[in-house]
Every structure is written in C-alpha cells, then in structure tokens.
Amino acid sequence: MHEFLLRIRSQLLWAWARLDEAEACARQGMDVLSTYQPQQQLQCLALMVQCSLARGDLDNAAAT
C-alpha cells in the first residue's frame, strides 16, 4: 500500500484511539519509505511517537 494511504489510515486509527493498529500502519509506512531520505519518514515517525505518548509510554516515545 502507498505510504500516504498508510499514514492517513494511521491518523484515523489514532483519532479513534485504536493505538496498536495506528502504530502498525505507521510502521508499515516507515517500511515503504525505508529507501527514502529520513525527512520523508518524519510524518510516520511522528505518528509512532503520538501513539506512544497517548499510551503514556514516555520511554518508547523518546527512543523512537
């Protein structure tokens, strides 16, 4: 699936508090962008951090 669609799906899932699924979609988006510059991966990375923060997992958010 295209990274854009995965990112939008992740954002929707995050808004619906389905954090595990949202993080999984963001990780899939990162996989799609693995051959691109790190700047291209920033939005998916931010979604993964948002999921960790929503869970209260500050250590994981900082490590991401």
PDBQT receptor file of N, H, CA, C and O in Angstrom, charges set to zero:
ATOM      1  N   MET A   1       0.852  -1.176   0.000  1.00  0.00    +0.000 N 
ATOM      2  CA  MET A   1       0.000   0.000   0.000  1.00  0.00    +0.000 C 
ATOM      3  C   MET A   1       0.898   1.238   0.000  1.00  0.00    +0.000 C 
ATOM      4  O   MET A   1       1.993   1.211   0.560  1.00  0.00    +0.000 OA
ATOM      5  N   HIS A   2       0.450   2.289  -0.608  1.00  0.00    +0.000 N 
ATOM      6  H   HIS A   2      -0.441   2.312  -1.063  1.00  0.00    +0.000 HD
ATOM      7  CA  HIS A   2       1.195   3.530  -0.691  1.00  0.00    +0.000 C 
ATOM      8  C   HIS A   2       1.339   4.157   0.698  1.00  0.00    +0.000 C 
ATOM      9  O   HIS A   2       0.428   4.071   1.522  1.00  0.00    +0.000 OA
ATOM     10  N   GLU A   3       2.467   4.774   0.946  1.00  0.00    +0.000 N 
ATOM     11  H   GLU A   3       3.208   4.844   0.277  1.00  0.00    +0.000 HD
ATOM     12  CA  GLU A   3       2.760   5.359   2.267  1.00  0.00    +0.000 C 
ATOM     13  C   GLU A   3       1.710   6.371   2.678  1.00  0.00    +0.000 C 
ATOM     14  O   GLU A   3       1.312   6.410   3.842  1.00  0.00    +0.000 OA
ATOM     15  N   PHE A   4       1.253   7.193   1.739  1.00  0.00    +0.000 N 
ATOM     16  H   PHE A   4       1.577   7.161   0.793  1.00  0.00    +0.000 HD
ATOM     17  CA  PHE A   4       0.262   8.217   2.056  1.00  0.00    +0.000 C 
ATOM     18  C   PHE A   4      -1.004   7.591   2.632  1.00  0.00    +0.000 C 
ATOM     19  O   PHE A   4      -1.541   8.078   3.627  1.00  0.00    +0.000 OA
ATOM     20  N   LEU A   5      -1.477   6.526   2.017  1.00  0.00    +0.000 N 
ATOM     21  H   LEU A   5      -1.041   6.130   1.209  1.00  0.00    +0.000 HD
ATOM     22  CA  LEU A   5      -2.693   5.860   2.496  1.00  0.00    +0.000 C 
ATOM     23  C   LEU A   5      -2.481   5.234   3.863  1.00  0.00    +0.000 C 
ATOM     24  O   LEU A   5      -3.370   5.272   4.714  1.00  0.00    +0.000 OA
ATOM     25  N   LEU A   6      -1.303   4.659   4.075  1.00  0.00    +0.000 N 
ATOM     26  H   LEU A   6      -0.581   4.628   3.384  1.00  0.00    +0.000 HD
ATOM     27  CA  LEU A   6      -0.996   4.080   5.381  1.00  0.00    +0.000 C 
ATOM     28  C   LEU A   6      -0.955   5.163   6.458  1.00  0.00    +0.000 C 
ATOM     29  O   LEU A   6      -1.428   4.959   7.576  1.00  0.00    +0.000 OA
ATOM     30  N   ARG A   7      -0.387   6.310   6.109  1.00  0.00    +0.000 N 
ATOM     31  H   ARG A   7      -0.003   6.475   5.200  1.00  0.00    +0.000 HD
ATOM     32  CA  ARG A   7      -0.288   7.410   7.072  1.00  0.00    +0.000 C 
ATOM     33  C   ARG A   7      -1.665   7.961   7.413  1.00  0.00    +0.000 C 
ATOM     34  O   ARG A   7      -1.958   8.211   8.583  1.00  0.00    +0.000 OA
ATOM     35  N   ILE A   8      -2.514   8.152   6.408  1.00  0.00    +0.000 N 
ATOM     36  H   ILE A   8      -2.277   7.949   5.458  1.00  0.00    +0.000 HD
ATOM     37  CA  ILE A   8      -3.873   8.648   6.660  1.00  0.00    +0.000 C 
ATOM     38  C   ILE A   8      -4.652   7.641   7.503  1.00  0.00    +0.000 C 
ATOM     39  O   ILE A   8      -5.369   8.019   8.429  1.00  0.00    +0.000 OA
ATOM     40  N   ARG A   9      -4.507   6.369   7.177  1.00  0.00    +0.000 N 
ATOM     41  H   ARG A   9      -3.924   6.062   6.425  1.00  0.00    +0.000 HD
ATOM     42  CA  ARG A   9      -5.184   5.328   7.962  1.00  0.00    +0.000 C 
ATOM     43  C   ARG A   9      -4.690   5.353   9.407  1.00  0.00    +0.000 C 
ATOM     44  O   ARG A   9      -5.481   5.219  10.340  1.00  0.00    +0.000 OA
ATOM     45  N   SER A  10      -3.398   5.522   9.584  1.00  0.00    +0.000 N 
ATOM     46  H   SER A  10      -2.755   5.631   8.825  1.00  0.00    +0.000 HD
ATOM     47  CA  SER A  10      -2.829   5.594  10.926  1.00  0.00    +0.000 C 
ATOM     48  C   SER A  10      -3.390   6.786  11.696  1.00  0.00    +0.000 C 
ATOM     49  O   SER A  10      -3.700   6.671  12.882  1.00  0.00    +0.000 OA
ATOM     50  N   GLN A  11      -3.521   7.924  11.031  1.00  0.00    +0.000 N 
ATOM     51  H   GLN A  11      -3.269   8.018  10.068  1.00  0.00    +0.000 HD
ATOM     52  CA  GLN A  11      -4.077   9.108  11.686  1.00  0.00    +0.000 C 
ATOM     53  C   GLN A  11      -5.524   8.881  12.114  1.00  0.00    +0.000 C 
ATOM     54  O   GLN A  11      -5.923   9.280  13.209  1.00  0.00    +0.000 OA
ATOM     55  N   LEU A  12      -6.299   8.247  11.260  1.00  0.00    +0.000 N 
ATOM     56  H   LEU A  12      -5.975   7.923  10.371  1.00  0.00    +0.000 HD
ATOM     57  CA  LEU A  12      -7.692   7.948  11.615  1.00  0.00    +0.000 C 
ATOM     58  C   LEU A  12      -7.768   6.985  12.792  1.00  0.00    +0.000 C 
ATOM     59  O   LEU A  12      -8.546   7.192  13.723  1.00  0.00    +0.000 OA
ATOM     60  N   LEU A  13      -6.963   5.941  12.747  1.00  0.00    +0.000 N 
ATOM     61  H   LEU A  13      -6.331   5.772  11.990  1.00  0.00    +0.000 HD
ATOM     62  CA  LEU A  13      -6.969   4.968  13.834  1.00  0.00    +0.000 C 
ATOM     63  C   LEU A  13      -6.537   5.615  15.145  1.00  0.00    +0.000 C 
ATOM     64  O   LEU A  13      -7.078   5.295  16.203  1.00  0.00    +0.000 OA
ATOM     65  N   TRP A  14      -5.564   6.525  15.081  1.00  0.00    +0.000 N 
ATOM     66  H   TRP A  14      -5.125   6.785  14.222  1.00  0.00    +0.000 HD
ATOM     67  CA  TRP A  14      -5.122   7.236  16.283  1.00  0.00    +0.000 C 
ATOM     68  C   TRP A  14      -6.274   8.075  16.840  1.00  0.00    +0.000 C 
ATOM     69  O   TRP A  14      -6.499   8.102  18.050  1.00  0.00    +0.000 OA
ATOM     70  N   ALA A  15      -7.002   8.759  15.953  1.00  0.00    +0.000 N 
ATOM     71  H   ALA A  15      -6.819   8.738  14.970  1.00  0.00    +0.000 HD
ATOM     72  CA  ALA A  15      -8.129   9.584  16.383  1.00  0.00    +0.000 C 
ATOM     73  C   ALA A  15      -9.231   8.741  17.017  1.00  0.00    +0.000 C 
ATOM     74  O   ALA A  15      -9.958   9.216  17.889  1.00  0.00    +0.000 OA
ATOM     75  N   TRP A  16      -9.350   7.507  16.585  1.00  0.00    +0.000 N 
ATOM     76  H   TRP A  16      -8.759   7.121  15.877  1.00  0.00    +0.000 HD
ATOM     77  CA  TRP A  16     -10.351   6.597  17.138  1.00  0.00    +0.000 C 
ATOM     78  C   TRP A  16      -9.819   5.814  18.332  1.00  0.00    +0.000 C 
ATOM     79  O   TRP A  16     -10.488   4.904  18.820  1.00  0.00    +0.000 OA
ATOM     80  N   ALA A  17      -8.623   6.158  18.809  1.00  0.00    +0.000 N 
ATOM     81  H   ALA A  17      -8.080   6.898  18.412  1.00  0.00    +0.000 HD
ATOM     82  CA  ALA A  17      -7.984   5.523  19.971  1.00  0.00    +0.000 C 
ATOM     83  C   ALA A  17      -7.694   4.043  19.740  1.00  0.00    +0.000 C 
ATOM     84  O   ALA A  17      -7.689   3.257  20.688  1.00  0.00    +0.000 OA
ATOM     85  N   ARG A  18      -7.456   3.666  18.508  1.00  0.00    +0.000 N 
ATOM     86  H   ARG A  18      -7.460   4.304  17.739  1.00  0.00    +0.000 HD
ATOM     87  CA  ARG A  18      -7.041   2.290  18.185  1.00  0.00    +0.000 C 
ATOM     88  C   ARG A  18      -5.527   2.337  17.966  1.00  0.00    +0.000 C 
ATOM     89  O   ARG A  18      -5.028   2.232  16.846  1.00  0.00    +0.000 OA
ATOM     90  N   LEU A  19      -4.819   2.500  19.090  1.00  0.00    +0.000 N 
ATOM     91  H   LEU A  19      -5.224   2.585  20.000  1.00  0.00    +0.000 HD
ATOM     92  CA  LEU A  19      -3.403   2.852  19.051  1.00  0.00    +0.000 C 
ATOM     93  C   LEU A  19      -2.513   1.753  18.492  1.00  0.00    +0.000 C 
ATOM     94  O   LEU A  19      -1.560   2.043  17.769  1.00  0.00    +0.000 OA
ATOM     95  N   ASP A  20      -2.801   0.506  18.812  1.00  0.00    +0.000 N 
ATOM     96  H   ASP A  20      -3.575   0.270  19.400  1.00  0.00    +0.000 HD
ATOM     97  CA  ASP A  20      -1.965  -0.586  18.290  1.00  0.00    +0.000 C 
ATOM     98  C   ASP A  20      -2.028  -0.642  16.767  1.00  0.00    +0.000 C 
ATOM     99  O   ASP A  20      -1.008  -0.790  16.095  1.00  0.00    +0.000 OA
ATOM    100  N   GLU A  21      -3.233  -0.522  16.241  1.00  0.00    +0.000 N 
ATOM    101  H   GLU A  21      -4.062  -0.402  16.787  1.00  0.00    +0.000 HD
ATOM    102  CA  GLU A  21      -3.400  -0.553  14.785  1.00  0.00    +0.000 C 
ATOM    103  C   GLU A  21      -2.792   0.688  14.135  1.00  0.00    +0.000 C 
ATOM    104  O   GLU A  21      -2.207   0.608  13.054  1.00  0.00    +0.000 OA
ATOM    105  N   ALA A  22      -2.934   1.831  14.799  1.00  0.00    +0.000 N 
ATOM    106  H   ALA A  22      -3.409   1.895  15.677  1.00  0.00    +0.000 HD
ATOM    107  CA  ALA A  22      -2.358   3.069  14.268  1.00  0.00    +0.000 C 
ATOM    108  C   ALA A  22      -0.842   2.975  14.193  1.00  0.00    +0.000 C 
ATOM    109  O   ALA A  22      -0.237   3.384  13.202  1.00  0.00    +0.000 OA
ATOM    110  N   GLU A  23      -0.230   2.435  15.243  1.00  0.00    +0.000 N 
ATOM    111  H   GLU A  23      -0.721   2.103  16.048  1.00  0.00    +0.000 HD
ATOM    112  CA  GLU A  23       1.220   2.295  15.236  1.00  0.00    +0.000 C 
ATOM    113  C   GLU A  23       1.669   1.289  14.175  1.00  0.00    +0.000 C 
ATOM    114  O   GLU A  23       2.694   1.486  13.523  1.00  0.00    +0.000 OA
ATOM    115  N   ALA A  24       0.909   0.223  14.006  1.00  0.00    +0.000 N 
ATOM    116  H   ALA A  24       0.076   0.062  14.536  1.00  0.00    +0.000 HD
ATOM    117  CA  ALA A  24       1.258  -0.774  12.987  1.00  0.00    +0.000 C 
ATOM    118  C   ALA A  24       1.220  -0.154  11.586  1.00  0.00    +0.000 C 
ATOM    119  O   ALA A  24       2.098  -0.429  10.769  1.00  0.00    +0.000 OA
ATOM    120  N   CYS A  25       0.225   0.669  11.306  1.00  0.00    +0.000 N 
ATOM    121  H   CYS A  25      -0.489   0.892  11.970  1.00  0.00    +0.000 HD
ATOM    122  CA  CYS A  25       0.150   1.329   9.996  1.00  0.00    +0.000 C 
ATOM    123  C   CYS A  25       1.303   2.312   9.812  1.00  0.00    +0.000 C 
ATOM    124  O   CYS A  25       1.875   2.408   8.726  1.00  0.00    +0.000 OA
ATOM    125  N   ALA A  26       1.640   3.034  10.866  1.00  0.00    +0.000 N 
ATOM    126  H   ALA A  26       1.175   2.956  11.748  1.00  0.00    +0.000 HD
ATOM    127  CA  ALA A  26       2.766   3.970  10.771  1.00  0.00    +0.000 C 
ATOM    128  C   ALA A  26       4.066   3.210  10.520  1.00  0.00    +0.000 C 
ATOM    129  O   ALA A  26       4.910   3.660   9.744  1.00  0.00    +0.000 OA
ATOM    130  N   ARG A  27       4.228   2.068  11.169  1.00  0.00    +0.000 N 
ATOM    131  H   ARG A  27       3.543   1.703  11.799  1.00  0.00    +0.000 HD
ATOM    132  CA  ARG A  27       5.431   1.248  10.935  1.00  0.00    +0.000 C 
ATOM    133  C   ARG A  27       5.464   0.715   9.499  1.00  0.00    +0.000 C 
ATOM    134  O   ARG A  27       6.529   0.654   8.885  1.00  0.00    +0.000 OA
ATOM    135  N   GLN A  28       4.314   0.335   8.972  1.00  0.00    +0.000 N 
ATOM    136  H   GLN A  28       3.449   0.385   9.471  1.00  0.00    +0.000 HD
ATOM    137  CA  GLN A  28       4.259  -0.107   7.578  1.00  0.00    +0.000 C 
ATOM    138  C   GLN A  28       4.636   1.036   6.641  1.00  0.00    +0.000 C 
ATOM    139  O   GLN A  28       5.319   0.828   5.638  1.00  0.00    +0.000 OA
ATOM    140  N   GLY A  29       4.188   2.241   6.974  1.00  0.00    +0.000 N 
ATOM    141  H   GLY A  29       3.634   2.410   7.789  1.00  0.00    +0.000 HD
ATOM    142  CA  GLY A  29       4.570   3.409   6.186  1.00  0.00    +0.000 C 
ATOM    143  C   GLY A  29       6.069   3.644   6.227  1.00  0.00    +0.000 C 
ATOM    144  O   GLY A  29       6.672   4.014   5.219  1.00  0.00    +0.000 OA
ATOM    145  N   MET A  30       6.677   3.430   7.399  1.00  0.00    +0.000 N 
ATOM    146  H   MET A  30       6.188   3.129   8.218  1.00  0.00    +0.000 HD
ATOM    147  CA  MET A  30       8.134   3.560   7.523  1.00  0.00    +0.000 C 
ATOM    148  C   MET A  30       8.832   2.511   6.663  1.00  0.00    +0.000 C 
ATOM    149  O   MET A  30       9.860   2.789   6.046  1.00  0.00    +0.000 OA
ATOM    150  N   ASP A  31       8.272   1.313   6.624  1.00  0.00    +0.000 N 
ATOM    151  H   ASP A  31       7.437   1.087   7.125  1.00  0.00    +0.000 HD
ATOM    152  CA  ASP A  31       8.861   0.257   5.790  1.00  0.00    +0.000 C 
ATOM    153  C   ASP A  31       8.818   0.635   4.309  1.00  0.00    +0.000 C 
ATOM    154  O   ASP A  31       9.780   0.417   3.573  1.00  0.00    +0.000 OA
ATOM    155  N   VAL A  32       7.693   1.203   3.887  1.00  0.00    +0.000 N 
ATOM    156  H   VAL A  32       6.911   1.380   4.485  1.00  0.00    +0.000 HD
ATOM    157  CA  VAL A  32       7.563   1.626   2.492  1.00  0.00    +0.000 C 
ATOM    158  C   VAL A  32       8.606   2.697   2.164  1.00  0.00    +0.000 C 
ATOM    159  O   VAL A  32       9.146   2.734   1.058  1.00  0.00    +0.000 OA
ATOM    160  N   LEU A  33       8.879   3.563   3.136  1.00  0.00    +0.000 N 
ATOM    161  H   LEU A  33       8.440   3.533   4.034  1.00  0.00    +0.000 HD
ATOM    162  CA  LEU A  33       9.812   4.672   2.920  1.00  0.00    +0.000 C 
ATOM    163  C   LEU A  33      11.249   4.336   3.306  1.00  0.00    +0.000 C 
ATOM    164  O   LEU A  33      12.083   5.236   3.404  1.00  0.00    +0.000 OA
ATOM    165  N   SER A  34      11.547   3.090   3.522  1.00  0.00    +0.000 N 
ATOM    166  H   SER A  34      10.869   2.359   3.443  1.00  0.00    +0.000 HD
ATOM    167  CA  SER A  34      12.877   2.717   4.022  1.00  0.00    +0.000 C 
ATOM    168  C   SER A  34      14.009   3.097   3.073  1.00  0.00    +0.000 C 
ATOM    169  O   SER A  34      15.142   3.279   3.520  1.00  0.00    +0.000 OA
ATOM    170  N   THR A  35      13.736   3.220   1.794  1.00  0.00    +0.000 N 
ATOM    171  H   THR A  35      12.816   3.072   1.431  1.00  0.00    +0.000 HD
ATOM    172  CA  THR A  35      14.788   3.576   0.836  1.00  0.00    +0.000 C 
ATOM    173  C   THR A  35      14.839   5.078   0.563  1.00  0.00    +0.000 C 
ATOM    174  O   THR A  35      15.648   5.529  -0.247  1.00  0.00    +0.000 OA
ATOM    175  N   TYR A  36      13.992   5.851   1.224  1.00  0.00    +0.000 N 
ATOM    176  H   TYR A  36      13.335   5.485   1.883  1.00  0.00    +0.000 HD
ATOM    177  CA  TYR A  36      13.937   7.294   1.014  1.00  0.00    +0.000 C 
ATOM    178  C   TYR A  36      14.760   8.017   2.077  1.00  0.00    +0.000 C 
ATOM    179  O   TYR A  36      15.253   7.406   3.025  1.00  0.00    +0.000 OA
ATOM    180  N   GLN A  37      14.897   9.313   1.899  1.00  0.00    +0.000 N 
ATOM    181  H   GLN A  37      14.497   9.809   1.129  1.00  0.00    +0.000 HD
ATOM    182  CA  GLN A  37      15.610  10.150   2.860  1.00  0.00    +0.000 C 
ATOM    183  C   GLN A  37      14.856  10.165   4.194  1.00  0.00    +0.000 C 
ATOM    184  O   GLN A  37      13.634  10.011   4.217  1.00  0.00    +0.000 OA
ATOM    185  N   PRO A  38      15.576  10.350   5.301  1.00  0.00    +0.000 N 
ATOM    186  CA  PRO A  38      14.914  10.387   6.618  1.00  0.00    +0.000 C 
ATOM    187  C   PRO A  38      13.834  11.468   6.725  1.00  0.00    +0.000 C 
ATOM    188  O   PRO A  38      12.866  11.297   7.466  1.00  0.00    +0.000 OA
ATOM    189  N   GLN A  39      13.987  12.567   6.002  1.00  0.00    +0.000 N 
ATOM    190  H   GLN A  39      14.774  12.705   5.400  1.00  0.00    +0.000 HD
ATOM    191  CA  GLN A  39      12.977  13.624   6.049  1.00  0.00    +0.000 C 
ATOM    192  C   GLN A  39      11.624  13.128   5.548  1.00  0.00    +0.000 C 
ATOM    193  O   GLN A  39      10.582  13.604   5.997  1.00  0.00    +0.000 OA
ATOM    194  N   GLN A  40      11.639  12.185   4.629  1.00  0.00    +0.000 N 
ATOM    195  H   GLN A  40      12.486  11.798   4.265  1.00  0.00    +0.000 HD
ATOM    196  CA  GLN A  40      10.397  11.645   4.086  1.00  0.00    +0.000 C 
ATOM    197  C   GLN A  40       9.668  10.774   5.109  1.00  0.00    +0.000 C 
ATOM    198  O   GLN A  40       8.456  10.579   5.012  1.00  0.00    +0.000 OA
ATOM    199  N   GLN A  41      10.400  10.256   6.076  1.00  0.00    +0.000 N 
ATOM    200  H   GLN A  41      11.384  10.414   6.155  1.00  0.00    +0.000 HD
ATOM    201  CA  GLN A  41       9.836   9.350   7.077  1.00  0.00    +0.000 C 
ATOM    202  C   GLN A  41       9.297  10.092   8.297  1.00  0.00    +0.000 C 
ATOM    203  O   GLN A  41       8.716   9.474   9.189  1.00  0.00    +0.000 OA
ATOM    204  N   LEU A  42       9.482  11.397   8.343  1.00  0.00    +0.000 N 
ATOM    205  H   LEU A  42       9.954  11.899   7.619  1.00  0.00    +0.000 HD
ATOM    206  CA  LEU A  42       9.190  12.171   9.544  1.00  0.00    +0.000 C 
ATOM    207  C   LEU A  42       7.733  12.073   9.989  1.00  0.00    +0.000 C 
ATOM    208  O   LEU A  42       7.473  11.938  11.184  1.00  0.00    +0.000 OA
ATOM    209  N   GLN A  43       6.785  12.137   9.072  1.00  0.00    +0.000 N 
ATOM    210  H   GLN A  43       6.995  12.246   8.101  1.00  0.00    +0.000 HD
ATOM    211  CA  GLN A  43       5.379  12.113   9.472  1.00  0.00    +0.000 C 
ATOM    212  C   GLN A  43       4.978  10.763  10.065  1.00  0.00    +0.000 C 
ATOM    213  O   GLN A  43       4.216  10.711  11.030  1.00  0.00    +0.000 OA
ATOM    214  N   CYS A  44       5.484   9.681   9.497  1.00  0.00    +0.000 N 
ATOM    215  H   CYS A  44       6.103   9.723   8.713  1.00  0.00    +0.000 HD
ATOM    216  CA  CYS A  44       5.187   8.358  10.067  1.00  0.00    +0.000 C 
ATOM    217  C   CYS A  44       5.836   8.220  11.439  1.00  0.00    +0.000 C 
ATOM    218  O   CYS A  44       5.246   7.654  12.360  1.00  0.00    +0.000 OA
ATOM    219  N   LEU A  45       7.039   8.735  11.569  1.00  0.00    +0.000 N 
ATOM    220  H   LEU A  45       7.518   9.194  10.821  1.00  0.00    +0.000 HD
ATOM    221  CA  LEU A  45       7.729   8.693  12.856  1.00  0.00    +0.000 C 
ATOM    222  C   LEU A  45       6.958   9.495  13.906  1.00  0.00    +0.000 C 
ATOM    223  O   LEU A  45       6.840   9.069  15.055  1.00  0.00    +0.000 OA
ATOM    224  N   ALA A  46       6.441  10.644  13.511  1.00  0.00    +0.000 N 
ATOM    225  H   ALA A  46       6.537  10.991  12.578  1.00  0.00    +0.000 HD
ATOM    226  CA  ALA A  46       5.653  11.464  14.432  1.00  0.00    +0.000 C 
ATOM    227  C   ALA A  46       4.393  10.733  14.881  1.00  0.00    +0.000 C 
ATOM    228  O   ALA A  46       3.987  10.856  16.037  1.00  0.00    +0.000 OA
ATOM    229  N   LEU A  47       3.776   9.983  13.990  1.00  0.00    +0.000 N 
ATOM    230  H   LEU A  47       4.106   9.884  13.052  1.00  0.00    +0.000 HD
ATOM    231  CA  LEU A  47       2.590   9.204  14.368  1.00  0.00    +0.000 C 
ATOM    232  C   LEU A  47       2.937   8.110  15.369  1.00  0.00    +0.000 C 
ATOM    233  O   LEU A  47       2.168   7.839  16.290  1.00  0.00    +0.000 OA
ATOM    234  N   MET A  48       4.090   7.486  15.189  1.00  0.00    +0.000 N 
ATOM    235  H   MET A  48       4.715   7.707  14.440  1.00  0.00    +0.000 HD
ATOM    236  CA  MET A  48       4.511   6.456  16.142  1.00  0.00    +0.000 C 
ATOM    237  C   MET A  48       4.747   7.076  17.518  1.00  0.00    +0.000 C 
ATOM    238  O   MET A  48       4.411   6.471  18.536  1.00  0.00    +0.000 OA
ATOM    239  N   VAL A  49       5.321   8.277  17.554  1.00  0.00    +0.000 N 
ATOM    240  H   VAL A  49       5.593   8.769  16.727  1.00  0.00    +0.000 HD
ATOM    241  CA  VAL A  49       5.536   8.978  18.822  1.00  0.00    +0.000 C 
ATOM    242  C   VAL A  49       4.197   9.350  19.445  1.00  0.00    +0.000 C 
ATOM    243  O   VAL A  49       4.023   9.208  20.656  1.00  0.00    +0.000 OA
ATOM    244  N   GLN A  50       3.250   9.822  18.644  1.00  0.00    +0.000 N 
ATOM    245  H   GLN A  50       3.391   9.938  17.661  1.00  0.00    +0.000 HD
ATOM    246  CA  GLN A  50       1.922  10.164  19.163  1.00  0.00    +0.000 C 
ATOM    247  C   GLN A  50       1.257   8.959  19.812  1.00  0.00    +0.000 C 
ATOM    248  O   GLN A  50       0.632   9.083  20.865  1.00  0.00    +0.000 OA
ATOM    249  N   CYS A  51       1.387   7.810  19.196  1.00  0.00    +0.000 N 
ATOM    250  H   CYS A  51       1.895   7.709  18.340  1.00  0.00    +0.000 HD
ATOM    251  CA  CYS A  51       0.795   6.590  19.757  1.00  0.00    +0.000 C 
ATOM    252  C   CYS A  51       1.433   6.263  21.105  1.00  0.00    +0.000 C 
ATOM    253  O   CYS A  51       0.735   5.908  22.055  1.00  0.00    +0.000 OA
ATOM    254  N   SER A  52       2.744   6.380  21.185  1.00  0.00    +0.000 N 
ATOM    255  H   SER A  52       3.311   6.669  20.413  1.00  0.00    +0.000 HD
ATOM    256  CA  SER A  52       3.433   6.096  22.445  1.00  0.00    +0.000 C 
ATOM    257  C   SER A  52       3.021   7.091  23.523  1.00  0.00    +0.000 C 
ATOM    258  O   SER A  52       2.794   6.706  24.670  1.00  0.00    +0.000 OA
ATOM    259  N   LEU A  53       2.925   8.362  23.163  1.00  0.00    +0.000 N 
ATOM    260  H   LEU A  53       3.109   8.675  22.232  1.00  0.00    +0.000 HD
ATOM    261  CA  LEU A  53       2.517   9.376  24.134  1.00  0.00    +0.000 C 
ATOM    262  C   LEU A  53       1.080   9.164  24.589  1.00  0.00    +0.000 C 
ATOM    263  O   LEU A  53       0.773   9.363  25.764  1.00  0.00    +0.000 OA
ATOM    264  N   ALA A  54       0.199   8.767  23.689  1.00  0.00    +0.000 N 
ATOM    265  H   ALA A  54       0.448   8.606  22.734  1.00  0.00    +0.000 HD
ATOM    266  CA  ALA A  54      -1.197   8.514  24.056  1.00  0.00    +0.000 C 
ATOM    267  C   ALA A  54      -1.308   7.359  25.039  1.00  0.00    +0.000 C 
ATOM    268  O   ALA A  54      -2.209   7.330  25.878  1.00  0.00    +0.000 OA
ATOM    269  N   ARG A  55      -0.388   6.408  24.932  1.00  0.00    +0.000 N 
ATOM    270  H   ARG A  55       0.344   6.432  24.251  1.00  0.00    +0.000 HD
ATOM    271  CA  ARG A  55      -0.359   5.282  25.876  1.00  0.00    +0.000 C 
ATOM    272  C   ARG A  55       0.303   5.673  27.197  1.00  0.00    +0.000 C 
ATOM    273  O   ARG A  55       0.179   4.954  28.189  1.00  0.00    +0.000 OA
ATOM    274  N   GLY A  56       0.998   6.800  27.216  1.00  0.00    +0.000 N 
ATOM    275  H   GLY A  56       1.099   7.384  26.411  1.00  0.00    +0.000 HD
ATOM    276  CA  GLY A  56       1.746   7.205  28.406  1.00  0.00    +0.000 C 
ATOM    277  C   GLY A  56       3.115   6.570  28.473  1.00  0.00    +0.000 C 
ATOM    278  O   GLY A  56       3.747   6.571  29.530  1.00  0.00    +0.000 OA
ATOM    279  N   ASP A  57       3.581   6.030  27.372  1.00  0.00    +0.000 N 
ATOM    280  H   ASP A  57       3.067   6.029  26.514  1.00  0.00    +0.000 HD
ATOM    281  CA  ASP A  57       4.880   5.354  27.313  1.00  0.00    +0.000 C 
ATOM    282  C   ASP A  57       5.947   6.356  26.878  1.00  0.00    +0.000 C 
ATOM    283  O   ASP A  57       6.334   6.392  25.710  1.00  0.00    +0.000 OA
ATOM    284  N   LEU A  58       6.418   7.167  27.825  1.00  0.00    +0.000 N 
ATOM    285  H   LEU A  58       6.103   7.138  28.773  1.00  0.00    +0.000 HD
ATOM    286  CA  LEU A  58       7.367   8.228  27.510  1.00  0.00    +0.000 C 
ATOM    287  C   LEU A  58       8.719   7.683  27.081  1.00  0.00    +0.000 C 
ATOM    288  O   LEU A  58       9.386   8.276  26.233  1.00  0.00    +0.000 OA
ATOM    289  N   ASP A  59       9.132   6.556  27.658  1.00  0.00    +0.000 N 
ATOM    290  H   ASP A  59       8.591   6.074  28.347  1.00  0.00    +0.000 HD
ATOM    291  CA  ASP A  59      10.424   5.973  27.288  1.00  0.00    +0.000 C 
ATOM    292  C   ASP A  59      10.429   5.541  25.824  1.00  0.00    +0.000 C 
ATOM    293  O   ASP A  59      11.397   5.787  25.105  1.00  0.00    +0.000 OA
ATOM    294  N   ASN A  60       9.362   4.905  25.390  1.00  0.00    +0.000 N 
ATOM    295  H   ASN A  60       8.575   4.705  25.974  1.00  0.00    +0.000 HD
ATOM    296  CA  ASN A  60       9.278   4.472  23.994  1.00  0.00    +0.000 C 
ATOM    297  C   ASN A  60       9.193   5.674  23.059  1.00  0.00    +0.000 C 
ATOM    298  O   ASN A  60       9.770   5.657  21.972  1.00  0.00    +0.000 OA
ATOM    299  N   ALA A  61       8.480   6.710  23.472  1.00  0.00    +0.000 N 
ATOM    300  H   ALA A  61       8.010   6.724  24.355  1.00  0.00    +0.000 HD
ATOM    301  CA  ALA A  61       8.367   7.914  22.642  1.00  0.00    +0.000 C 
ATOM    302  C   ALA A  61       9.730   8.566  22.455  1.00  0.00    +0.000 C 
ATOM    303  O   ALA A  61      10.056   9.030  21.363  1.00  0.00    +0.000 OA
ATOM    304  N   ALA A  62      10.523   8.601  23.513  1.00  0.00    +0.000 N 
ATOM    305  H   ALA A  62      10.258   8.224  24.401  1.00  0.00    +0.000 HD
ATOM    306  CA  ALA A  62      11.858   9.208  23.427  1.00  0.00    +0.000 C 
ATOM    307  C   ALA A  62      12.797   8.347  22.593  1.00  0.00    +0.000 C 
ATOM    308  O   ALA A  62      13.662   8.874  21.892  1.00  0.00    +0.000 OA
ATOM    309  N   ALA A  63      12.635   7.033  22.661  1.00  0.00    +0.000 N 
ATOM    310  H   ALA A  63      11.933   6.605  23.230  1.00  0.00    +0.000 HD
ATOM    311  CA  ALA A  63      13.516   6.124  21.922  1.00  0.00    +0.000 C 
ATOM    312  C   ALA A  63      13.187   6.114  20.435  1.00  0.00    +0.000 C 
ATOM    313  O   ALA A  63      14.054   5.840  19.605  1.00  0.00    +0.000 OA
ATOM    314  N   THR A  64      11.937   6.410  20.101  1.00  0.00    +0.000 N 
ATOM    315  H   THR A  64      11.233   6.632  20.775  1.00  0.00    +0.000 HD
ATOM    316  CA  THR A  64      11.515   6.400  18.704  1.00  0.00    +0.000 C 
ATOM    317  C   THR A  64      12.113   7.578  18.027  1.00  0.00    +0.000 C 
ATOM    318  O   THR A  64      11.894   7.780  16.832  1.00  0.00    +0.000 OA
TER     319      THR A  64
